[in-house]
Amino acid sequence: MSSFYTVIMAGGVGTRLWPLSRRATPKQALQLIGDRTMFQHAIERLHPLFPAERIFVVTGKTYAELLGAQTPQLPQENFILEPMGRDSGPAVGLAAIHLQKRDPDAVMAVLTADHYIANQERFRAVLSAAAQVAQTGKIVTLGIKPEFASTGYGYIRQGDSLGEFDGFEAFRAEQFTEKPNAATANAFFESGRYSWNSGMFIWRVDQLLAEFERQRPLTYRQLMSIADALGTPNEKRAMDQVWPQIEKISIDYAIMEGARDVVVIPVDIGWKDIGSWAALFDIIPGDEHDNVIVGDHLGIDTTRTLVRSQDRLVVTVGLEDIIIVDTDDALLVCRKDRAQDVKAVVQQLRDGRKNLL
């Protein structure tokens, strides 16, 4: 089989994890679970399937030094730098042209730095199985078996079975649906034919670039102009000139929704998307009152509450289902069911209070 590489997407800030996640300290660089950062978790769970030289990272120039210091085992040249964020579509394309230059027959897994995966051995096993499927010219996505009728995730409808690969059953992917309303999500969940879209993809590099050429011909030409300059004195100039002009679009909209020969492998790997403070309730063990506490806390009649404090005691009295995050210059207090709305706070801070971003 062709060489198998992985690309970690690590360019976002994580606005829903404000006030801890900032431009200078994005969520992938934070110790949210245990004594390792999210980025360190993402890299370390790949061992031994991927040696360090076959792990690549797409991130901004601002974060490359920060993340590189956290993972000294990664070669510095394996950090692929974006001059500015253009969403996941162009970022994946940029990684693809770098890998194609290195290994034209490469199979590539696209993963992210903000997921939690409890069953790491099974995760590596399904990646290996997916690479076998991708080698045949299929585009593979890992589906997550739904635990409930979530409206916060995209869904993938499973078609006919294509058989088993190392114990994992693969299905034709018939349809991608972005975050549905409650009634639709419930119908999807009850049908048993849908997986959550994990945002993890496996494909041959040449197959992916062929999809760019078919579905996004302008983006493909722009990527090829950058590819022609890689490794030459013109590389920086090409990036600076071309990258700001590339369409800003997610890989789901750019490629996956219109891709041919897409396969989904549903899997249960203890996956969680760390998209907000509320997600930590499902990962960090709570106390006898189901409170998740990081730091110094004194609670009276407090239940199902998250408290994260850096330097001082936080006292709570009579609280239920609340999130409290205390930093040296900002304090967040919100209801657990409004955790996704922290993003709106960040949007308002952009108007006049950028020192808090």
Secondary structure, 3 states (H helix, E strand, C coil): CCCEEEEEECCCCCHHHCCCCCCCCCHHHCCCECCECHHHHHHHCCCCCCCHHHEEEEEEHHHHHHHHHHCCCCCHHHEEEECCCCCHHHHHHHHHHHHHHHCCCCEEEEEECCEEECCHHHHHHHHHHHHHHHHCCCEEEEEECCCCCCCCCCEEEEEEEEEEECCEEEEEEEEEECCCCHHHHHHHHHHCCEEEEEEEEEEEHHHHHHHHHHHCHHHHHHHHHHHHHCCCCCHHHHHHHHHHHCCCCCHHHHCHHHCCCEEEEEECCCEEECCCHHHHHHCCCCCCCCCEEECCEEEECCECCEEEECCCCEEEECCECEEEEECCCCEEEEEHHHHHHHHHHHHHHCCCCHHHC
